[in-house]
Structure formats: C-alpha cells, structure tokens
Amino acid sequence: MSIAPIHVVGGGLAGSEAAWQIAQAGVPVVLHEMRPVRATDAHQTDKLAELVCSNSFRADDWSGNAVGLLHAEMRALGSIIMSAGDAHQVPAGGALAVDREGFSAAVTERLEAHPLVTIAREEVAGLPPAEWDSVILATGPLTSPALAQAILDLTGEDQLSFFDAIAPIVNFDSVDMDVAWRQSRYDKEGPGGDAAAYINCPMDRDQYEAFIDALLAGPKSEFKDWEHVPYFDGCLPIEVMAERGRETLRHGPMKPVGLTNAHKPDEKAWAIVQLRQDNALGTLWNMVGFQTKLKHGAQTEIFRMIPGLEKAVFARLGGLHRNTFINSPRLLDANLRLKAQPRLRFAGQVTGVEGYVESAAVGLLAGRFAAAERLGRPIDAPPATTALGGLVGHITGGHLEGGKGSFQPMNINYGLLPPMDAPKRDAEGRRLGAKEKTRLKKRAMGERALADLKAWAERARAVEPAE
C-alpha cells in the first residue's frame, strides 16, 4: 500500500532536517520552499538551509557545553544538518563553524537526490490545503505575511515577535595583520584542531571609549512599529548592549581575557574585537557579536575605528529583521501539533527556540513525530534528561510551573535538563574545587543524556508499523 506524503513548509534548517528525517524513515515528503519565487528580507540565495546570520553552530564539546551535547544527540540520530556542518567546518576554536555556501549546497544536493523527497518551489499562502492531512510548518522567523496571518486567525493568539540582528562580514585581505593577530581564546583547539582560529583586534582604553561614544551616537534604523523592541538577549545589537552600560561590551563580545597580543605581548588590551572565519577559503570573516541595526553608512565609519580594520572592506554589512514565534506552550501539544488543528505541526525557530542547532533539532523531532504517526508507531518524545527532550519540554510548557512567567525564545542550556548532584570528591577521595565539580557535573549530565537517548532510539527502532 502506498504511503501518503507528509508536507513540510519551509526549506530552512528546521524544514530541511524534518524532511530528511521523514524520508529516512521511509515516508515520502514534499518540501515546499518559496524561494526563489518569493524572496525574503534576509536570504541571499535559493539554497535550502541557508545561514542568514552567523556561520557558527557554537560550542562542540558534548561533555562541557549544552549545545555541544545537542550536537552529539543530533549526530546520533542521523541529522543532515550536523552531517553537512561537519563536512564543511572551518576553524573556530572550540566552536563548530561552517563554510556557509558549501554547507547549504550540501544540504540542498542531498535532499534533491533523495528518492522520497520532492522539492516544490512555491509559496504556501495561507493555511495548507485541507487535503494535506499531515503538515509541518517550519517557516521560521521570516514566515510569509499571508501564512502568518492565517496562523493568527486560526489560533486567536496575539502575535509574539522579537528582532534579530545580523553581523557584518569583512574581507580578510583588508585586515591589517600588523595590528591584528591570530589566536583562539586560551589557545583552545576546536574540532579542526586549530588553536588560532580567530583574528583579534586590540583596543586601548581611549580607543574603546571613543568607539562606545560612536556607537551610542551613530544613526540607527528606525521603524514606527518597533518602538518597544523585545530583543532576544542572546542576539542583542551591539549598540543596544552599549546602551546598557559602557563596560557591557568589554565584559561581553569584546572581552580581552585569554588573549595575548602577538605584536605587543607585554601590553594588556583594554578590549578586543574578534573575527571568525566565515568560508572555507578563509577570505571572509564575520565580526563576532557585532550584530547591529546601525545604518549602513555609519557601520562603515564606526567599525573602521577598530584597530586593524581601518581599511576594512565589508562583504556584507549588518542588518535587522523581524523574527516571529508563536505561544507554543498554549498552542502546541507534546508532539508539536497545533491543538486547534492537529494535522499541523510546527518546527524550528517559530516555536520559540533560538539558534541554528536548536531550530534544526526541533525540525528533527517534528519530522520523526510526523513519520511515526504516518507509520502507525507510538510517538514518544526523547527523555527529559536529553538536550532534545529539554528543548521540546521548553516549547510545550514544561518550564512554566503553575502557568507562571511568560514564554520567550531560548537556547539549549543545562537549566532545561533535570539536575544532577555534583561530586564532592575525586576517585582518590580528595575534595574537589568548585570548577572541577561543575566540570564533572556537566560531563555526567552529558553521559546520562547520551545513554538515555540511545535507549530511546533503540526502543523506537524495535517498534514495527501497525497493521
């Protein structure tokens, strides 16, 4: 008997991952992507899984970082996003960063080649047709106005939105390496083994103070409807950070710790701007933490105040775009289905997760849930002890004890997982310090998560389709 296809709307990271998981389960899938028929404010190509902001998937250490744990869990479940990211990584210290063009091209090619995947280049305007009995909406922060309005009409919820800012990209050959130098913070090696993955541009105190003055005075993009902008704290525009206090940047993306100026090793920098490699050729570098809503002319002038970037040529300037997300704890069930119309599932950033990997992870889960439902198999979320389980718990309401608090976008973090007691002594009985306790606790949480995920995946594979 032929299996009816599942429809996935949106060809970003979440939609691409959902489609891949469905097809890998043996279920046909139609992936609807409106580009290039209809462009967006942020995308530049028609490739699937295009990265529109940073090229970093962040920390890749499963034993000491929650996002690294999420990486490991997704790899264990055959994630196309992690596979393509690993194949197209570029140096980034302890992080996993990718060549954005090679990455999206690889995802596109693999989905196009899959025999159970059909890619439809068309806009889904409004709610999907009623005959589509299983749909995943993974339209992300740039959901088309017609579909966004249809969702609001169906749910009756007020629209929730925040704003995301894009960091500039600099041409490498325009960076003055007589001033800047290559080094990762604390010389930490990343997945590629490079301990000098970042370009560092130092500032003394006077240069930093002048830079802060320029940021505060620079003209910003102004929009009447955006007077009260609920920014997500993990992606604040740099000038908004400066407005929160003159020292904020120096203790944030411009912190000078763990770095030694190769040209002047005896001089301590007051602040440091870091650039991270953005493509495999090493010709493009993005300004870490420098997402901005400054007007383009002001960006060029102000960012050239940074030592080493006085003659910087910008391949892309920063920008600001709207990110939309739904009130998932009220609108979605435990399997990411819309309570008002269960044939519709949601995935990705629109559900209220933040970050590339988190968005793809929810796509992975939505795809697996939809495929299991189509095949007549039980639909079980991953254990709450896993990073994947913690994410789905966050967006379906597990974090709102007694209905208190407001729902806001969130990255994966250890606070979404059940706690574990930190060990007090080592194997020889010696009392552990606070840092060592924390390190061992995180490792134990990672070991628990990966073991529980493995058992969950094995149980899922053991279940045969219903007759």
C-alpha positions as CSV (number, residue, x, y, z in Angstrom):
1,M,0.0,0.0,0.0
2,S,1.4,3.4,-1.0
3,I,2.1,5.9,1.8
4,A,0.6,9.4,1.5
5,P,3.3,12.1,1.6
6,I,3.9,14.5,4.5
7,H,4.2,18.1,3.6
8,V,6.9,20.4,5.1
9,V,6.5,24.1,4.5
10,G,9.8,26.0,4.7
11,G,13.3,25.0,3.5
12,G,15.4,26.4,6.2
13,L,17.4,24.4,8.7
14,A,14.3,23.0,10.6
15,G,12.4,22.2,7.4
16,S,15.3,20.6,5.7
17,E,16.0,18.5,8.8
18,A,12.4,17.5,9.2
19,A,12.1,16.4,5.5
20,W,15.3,14.4,5.8
21,Q,14.1,12.5,8.9
22,I,10.8,11.8,7.3
23,A,12.4,10.4,4.2
24,Q,14.9,8.4,6.1
25,A,12.0,6.8,7.9
26,G,10.7,5.5,4.6
27,V,7.9,8.1,4.2
28,P,7.5,10.3,1.1
29,V,7.7,14.0,1.8
30,V,7.1,17.2,-0.2
31,L,9.3,20.1,0.9
32,H,7.8,23.5,0.0
33,E,10.2,26.4,-0.3
34,M,9.0,29.8,-1.6
35,R,12.5,31.0,-2.7
36,P,13.3,32.0,-5.4
37,V,9.6,32.5,-6.4
38,R,9.3,34.9,-3.4
39,A,12.4,36.5,-1.8
40,T,12.8,37.4,1.9
41,D,14.5,40.3,3.6
42,A,17.4,38.2,4.8
43,H,18.1,35.4,2.4
44,Q,20.6,35.9,-0.5
45,T,20.3,32.6,-2.4
46,D,17.7,29.9,-3.2
47,K,19.6,27.1,-1.4
48,L,18.0,25.1,1.3
49,A,19.2,25.6,4.9
50,E,20.8,28.9,4.1
51,L,22.5,30.6,7.1
52,V,21.4,34.2,7.2
53,C,23.3,35.3,10.3
54,S,26.4,33.8,11.9
55,N,28.1,30.8,10.4
56,S,28.7,29.2,13.9
57,F,26.9,26.3,15.4
58,R,28.6,27.3,18.7
59,A,30.4,25.0,21.1
60,D,31.0,21.5,20.0
61,D,32.0,19.8,23.4
62,W,29.3,17.4,24.5
63,S,31.0,16.9,27.9
64,G,31.1,20.5,28.9
65,N,28.5,22.5,26.9
66,A,24.8,22.1,26.4
67,V,24.8,23.0,22.7
68,G,27.7,20.6,22.2
69,L,25.5,17.9,23.8
70,L,22.7,18.8,21.4
71,H,25.2,18.4,18.5
72,A,26.1,14.9,19.7
73,E,22.5,13.8,20.1
74,M,21.6,15.0,16.6
75,R,24.6,13.2,15.1
76,A,23.4,10.0,16.9
77,L,20.0,10.4,15.2
78,G,21.4,10.9,11.7
79,S,21.0,14.7,11.4
80,I,21.6,16.0,7.9
81,I,22.3,19.5,9.3
82,M,25.1,18.1,11.6
83,S,26.5,15.9,8.9
84,A,26.7,18.8,6.4
85,G,28.2,21.0,9.1
86,D,30.9,18.5,10.0
87,A,31.8,18.1,6.3
88,H,32.1,21.8,5.7
89,Q,33.6,23.1,9.0
90,V,36.0,26.0,9.1
91,P,38.4,26.8,12.0
92,A,36.6,28.4,15.0
93,G,38.4,27.5,18.2
94,G,36.1,25.4,20.4
95,A,33.1,26.0,18.2
96,L,31.8,24.3,15.1
97,A,31.6,26.9,12.4
98,V,30.9,26.2,8.7
99,D,31.5,27.5,5.2
100,R,28.0,28.8,4.7
101,E,27.9,28.3,0.9
102,G,29.3,24.8,1.0
103,F,27.0,23.8,3.9
104,S,23.8,24.9,2.3
105,A,24.8,23.5,-1.1
106,A,25.4,20.1,0.5
107,V,22.0,20.0,2.3
108,T,20.3,21.0,-1.0
109,E,22.1,18.4,-3.0
110,R,21.4,15.6,-0.6
111,L,17.7,16.4,-0.3
112,E,17.3,16.8,-4.1
113,A,18.9,13.4,-4.6
114,H,16.7,11.5,-2.0
115,P,14.2,9.3,-3.9
116,L,11.4,10.0,-1.3
117,V,11.9,13.9,-1.3
118,T,10.0,16.2,-3.7
119,I,11.0,19.8,-3.5
120,A,8.3,22.3,-4.6
121,R,9.4,25.8,-5.2
122,E,6.3,27.7,-4.4
123,E,4.8,29.9,-1.7
124,V,2.1,28.3,0.6
125,A,-0.1,31.4,1.0
126,G,-2.5,30.9,3.9
127,L,-3.2,27.7,5.7
128,P,-2.2,24.5,3.8
129,P,-5.0,22.8,1.8
130,A,-7.3,20.6,3.9
131,E,-6.3,17.5,1.9
132,W,-2.8,17.8,3.3
133,D,-3.5,15.7,6.4
134,S,0.0,15.9,7.9
135,V,1.9,19.2,7.6
136,I,5.0,20.6,9.3
137,L,5.2,24.4,9.3
138,A,8.9,25.3,9.5
139,T,8.7,28.7,8.0
140,G,10.9,30.2,10.7
141,P,11.3,33.9,11.6
142,L,10.6,35.0,8.1
143,T,7.1,33.4,7.7
144,S,5.3,35.0,4.8
145,P,2.6,37.5,5.8
146,A,-0.3,35.5,4.4
147,L,0.7,32.4,6.3
148,A,1.5,34.3,9.5
149,Q,-2.0,35.9,9.4
150,A,-3.7,32.6,8.7
151,I,-2.0,31.1,11.8
152,L,-3.0,34.0,13.9
153,D,-6.6,33.8,12.7
154,L,-6.7,30.1,13.5
155,T,-5.1,30.3,16.9
156,G,-6.6,33.6,18.1
157,E,-3.3,34.4,19.8
158,D,-1.7,37.8,19.7
159,Q,1.4,37.8,17.6
160,L,4.6,37.4,19.6
161,S,7.8,38.6,17.9
162,F,11.4,39.8,18.6
163,F,14.1,41.2,16.4
164,D,17.3,39.6,15.2
165,A,20.3,41.5,14.0
166,I,23.0,40.3,11.5
167,A,26.7,40.8,12.0
168,P,28.9,42.3,9.3
169,I,31.4,40.3,7.2
170,V,34.9,41.6,6.4
171,N,37.3,40.6,3.5
172,F,40.4,39.0,5.1
173,D,42.8,40.8,2.8
174,S,41.6,44.2,4.1
175,V,42.5,43.4,7.7
176,D,45.8,44.9,8.9
177,M,47.6,41.8,10.3
178,D,50.5,44.1,11.5
179,V,48.0,45.2,14.2
180,A,45.7,42.2,14.5
181,W,46.8,38.6,15.2
182,R,45.5,35.0,15.0
183,Q,44.6,33.3,18.3
184,S,41.8,31.4,19.9
185,R,40.8,32.4,23.5
186,Y,43.1,30.5,25.9
187,D,44.7,28.9,22.7
188,K,41.8,26.3,22.8
189,E,41.7,24.0,19.9
190,G,38.4,23.5,18.1
191,P,37.0,20.5,16.2
192,G,39.5,21.1,13.4
193,G,42.5,21.2,15.7
194,D,43.2,24.9,15.2
195,A,44.2,26.9,18.3
196,A,44.5,30.2,16.3
197,A,41.0,30.3,14.7
198,Y,40.1,33.9,15.4
199,I,41.5,37.2,14.3
200,N,41.9,39.6,17.2
201,C,41.9,43.4,17.0
202,P,43.0,45.1,20.2
203,M,41.8,48.4,21.7
204,D,43.4,50.5,24.4
205,R,41.1,52.4,26.9
206,D,40.9,55.6,24.9
207,Q,40.1,53.8,21.7
208,Y,37.4,51.8,23.4
209,E,35.8,54.8,25.0
210,A,35.8,56.6,21.6
211,F,34.2,53.5,20.0
212,I,31.5,53.4,22.6
213,D,30.7,57.1,22.1
214,A,30.4,56.5,18.3
215,L,28.1,53.5,18.8
216,L,25.8,55.5,21.0
217,A,25.7,58.5,18.7
218,G,25.5,56.6,15.4
219,P,22.2,56.7,13.4
220,K,20.1,53.6,13.8
221,S,17.4,52.1,11.6
222,E,14.1,53.5,13.0
223,F,10.7,52.0,12.4
224,K,7.5,53.4,13.9
225,D,6.1,49.9,14.8
226,W,9.4,48.9,16.5
227,E,9.5,51.4,19.4
228,H,9.2,48.7,22.0
229,V,11.5,46.0,20.7
230,P,11.6,42.8,22.7
231,Y,15.1,41.8,21.7
232,F,16.3,38.3,22.5
233,D,19.2,38.7,24.9
234,G,21.3,36.1,23.0
235,C,21.4,38.3,19.9
236,L,21.4,41.9,21.0
237,P,22.5,44.6,18.6
238,I,25.9,45.8,19.7
239,E,24.7,49.4,20.1
240,V,21.9,48.2,22.4
241,M,24.5,46.4,24.5
242,A,26.5,49.7,24.7
243,E,23.3,51.5,25.8
244,R,23.1,49.1,28.8
245,G,26.4,50.4,30.2
246,R,29.8,51.5,28.9
247,E,31.5,48.4,30.3
248,T,28.9,45.9,28.9
249,L,30.8,45.2,25.6
250,R,34.2,44.9,27.4
251,H,32.7,42.1,29.5
252,G,30.8,40.6,26.6
253,P,31.8,40.1,22.9
254,M,34.8,42.4,23.3
255,K,36.3,40.9,26.5
256,P,40.1,40.7,26.4
257,V,40.7,37.7,28.6
258,G,42.6,34.6,27.4
259,L,44.3,36.5,24.6
260,T,47.9,37.9,24.2
261,N,48.8,40.4,21.6
262,A,51.4,38.7,19.4
263,H,52.8,42.1,18.3
264,K,53.0,43.6,21.8
265,P,52.9,40.7,24.3
266,D,53.7,42.9,27.3
267,E,50.8,45.2,26.7
268,K,47.3,44.3,28.1
269,A,44.5,45.2,25.7
270,W,41.5,47.0,27.3
271,A,39.1,45.4,24.8
272,I,39.4,43.0,21.8
273,V,37.2,42.6,18.8
274,Q,37.3,39.1,17.3
275,L,36.6,38.0,13.7
276,R,35.7,34.4,12.9
277,Q,36.3,32.6,9.6
278,D,33.1,32.6,7.5
279,N,34.0,30.4,4.5
280,A,36.3,27.5,3.7
281,L,38.7,29.7,1.6
282,G,39.3,31.9,4.6
283,T,38.6,35.0,2.5
284,L,35.6,36.2,4.6
285,W,35.5,36.8,8.3
286,N,32.5,37.8,10.4
287,M,32.6,40.2,13.4
288,V,31.8,38.1,16.4
289,G,28.9,39.5,18.5
290,F,28.6,42.6,16.2
291,Q,25.1,42.2,15.1
292,T,23.7,45.7,14.6
293,K,20.9,48.0,13.5
294,L,23.2,50.9,12.7
295,K,22.6,52.4,9.3
296,H,25.0,51.1,6.7
297,G,26.9,54.4,6.2
298,A,27.5,54.6,10.0
299,Q,28.6,51.0,10.2
300,T,31.5,51.5,7.7
301,E,32.6,54.7,9.5
302,I,32.4,53.3,13.1
303,F,33.7,49.8,12.5
304,R,36.8,51.3,10.8
305,M,37.6,52.9,14.1
306,I,38.7,49.4,15.3
307,P,42.5,48.9,15.2
308,G,43.3,46.6,12.3
309,L,40.1,47.4,10.5
310,E,40.9,51.0,9.4
311,K,40.8,49.9,5.8
312,A,38.3,47.1,6.1
313,V,36.3,46.1,3.1
314,F,32.8,44.8,4.1
315,A,31.4,41.9,2.1
316,R,28.2,42.3,4.0
317,L,27.0,45.0,6.4
318,G,24.8,44.3,9.4
319,G,21.1,44.5,9.4
320,L,17.9,43.9,11.3
321,H,14.9,41.7,10.6
322,R,11.8,40.5,12.4
323,N,11.7,37.1,14.0
324,T,8.2,35.7,14.7
325,F,7.4,33.0,17.2
326,I,4.1,31.5,18.5
327,N,3.0,31.0,22.1
328,S,3.9,27.3,21.8
329,P,3.1,26.2,25.4
330,R,-0.5,27.3,24.9
331,L,-0.9,26.3,21.2
332,L,1.0,23.1,20.8
333,D,0.7,19.6,22.3
334,A,3.6,17.4,23.5
335,N,4.1,16.2,19.9
336,L,4.3,19.7,18.4
337,R,0.8,19.5,16.9
338,L,-1.4,22.6,16.9
339,K,-4.2,21.9,19.4
340,A,-6.7,23.8,17.3
341,Q,-5.9,21.7,14.2
342,P,-3.7,18.6,14.9
343,R,-2.9,18.0,11.3
344,L,-0.5,20.9,11.6
345,R,2.9,20.6,13.4
346,F,5.3,23.4,14.0
347,A,9.1,23.2,13.9
348,G,12.1,25.5,14.2
349,Q,12.6,29.0,15.4
350,V,8.9,29.8,15.1
351,T,8.2,27.5,18.0
352,G,10.3,29.6,20.4
353,V,13.8,28.2,20.3
354,E,16.8,30.3,19.4
355,G,19.8,29.3,17.4
356,Y,20.6,27.3,14.3
357,V,21.1,24.0,16.0
358,E,18.1,24.3,18.3
359,S,15.9,25.2,15.3
360,A,17.2,22.1,13.3
361,A,16.7,20.0,16.4
362,V,13.0,20.8,16.7
363,G,12.8,20.1,12.9
364,L,14.4,16.7,13.6
365,L,11.8,15.9,16.3
366,A,8.8,17.1,14.3
367,G,9.9,15.0,11.3
368,R,10.3,11.9,13.5
369,F,6.9,12.5,15.2
370,A,5.2,13.0,11.8
371,A,6.8,9.9,10.3
372,A,5.9,7.8,13.3
373,E,2.3,9.0,13.2
374,R,2.1,8.2,9.5
375,L,3.5,4.7,10.1
376,G,1.2,3.9,13.0
377,R,4.0,3.9,15.5
378,P,3.9,5.3,19.1
379,I,5.1,8.9,19.3
380,D,7.3,9.4,22.3
381,A,9.4,12.5,22.9
382,P,13.0,11.9,23.9
383,P,13.7,11.6,27.6
384,A,13.7,14.9,29.6
385,T,17.3,14.1,30.6
386,T,18.4,14.7,27.0
387,A,19.0,18.0,25.3
388,L,16.4,17.2,22.7
389,G,13.9,16.3,25.4
390,G,14.7,19.5,27.3
391,L,14.0,21.6,24.2
392,V,10.7,20.0,23.4
393,G,9.8,20.4,27.1
394,H,10.6,24.1,26.9
395,I,8.4,24.8,24.0
396,T,5.5,22.7,25.1
397,G,5.3,24.2,28.5
398,G,7.4,22.2,30.9
399,H,9.2,25.2,32.1
400,L,6.1,27.1,33.1
401,E,5.4,25.8,36.6
402,G,1.8,26.6,37.5
403,G,1.4,28.7,34.4
404,K,3.7,31.4,35.8
405,G,6.0,33.5,33.7
406,S,6.0,34.5,30.0
407,F,7.2,32.4,27.1
408,Q,10.3,33.7,25.4
409,P,12.8,32.2,22.9
410,M,15.6,30.2,24.5
411,N,18.8,28.5,23.5
412,I,19.5,25.0,24.9
413,N,21.1,25.1,28.3
414,Y,21.6,22.8,31.3
415,G,18.7,24.5,33.1
416,L,16.3,22.7,30.8
417,L,17.5,19.3,31.9
418,P,16.9,17.6,35.3
419,P,19.7,18.5,37.7
420,M,22.3,16.1,39.0
421,D,24.3,16.4,42.2
422,A,27.9,17.4,41.7
423,P,30.5,15.1,43.0
424,K,32.3,16.3,46.1
425,R,35.5,14.2,46.0
426,D,37.6,12.6,43.3
427,A,38.4,8.9,42.9
428,E,41.2,9.2,45.5
429,G,38.9,10.9,48.0
430,R,40.3,14.4,47.6
431,R,37.9,17.2,48.0
432,L,37.1,18.9,44.6
433,G,37.1,22.6,43.9
434,A,34.0,24.4,42.6
435,K,35.3,24.5,38.9
436,E,36.1,20.8,38.9
437,K,32.7,20.0,40.5
438,T,31.0,21.9,37.7
439,R,33.1,20.2,35.0
440,L,32.4,16.7,36.3
441,K,28.7,17.5,36.8
442,K,28.3,18.7,33.2
443,R,30.1,15.6,31.9
444,A,27.9,13.3,34.0
445,M,24.8,15.1,32.6
446,G,26.1,14.5,29.1
447,E,26.8,10.8,29.7
448,R,23.3,10.4,31.1
449,A,21.8,12.2,28.2
450,L,23.6,10.2,25.5
451,A,22.8,6.8,27.3
452,D,19.1,7.7,27.6
453,L,18.9,8.9,24.0
454,K,20.5,5.7,22.8
455,A,18.0,3.6,24.7
456,W,15.1,5.8,23.4
457,A,16.3,5.4,19.8
458,E,16.6,1.6,20.1
459,R,13.1,1.3,21.5
460,A,11.8,3.3,18.6
461,R,13.6,1.1,16.0
462,A,12.2,-2.0,17.7
463,V,8.6,-1.0,17.1
464,E,7.1,-2.4,13.9
465,P,4.5,-0.4,11.9
466,A,0.9,-1.1,12.9
467,E,-1.2,-3.2,10.5
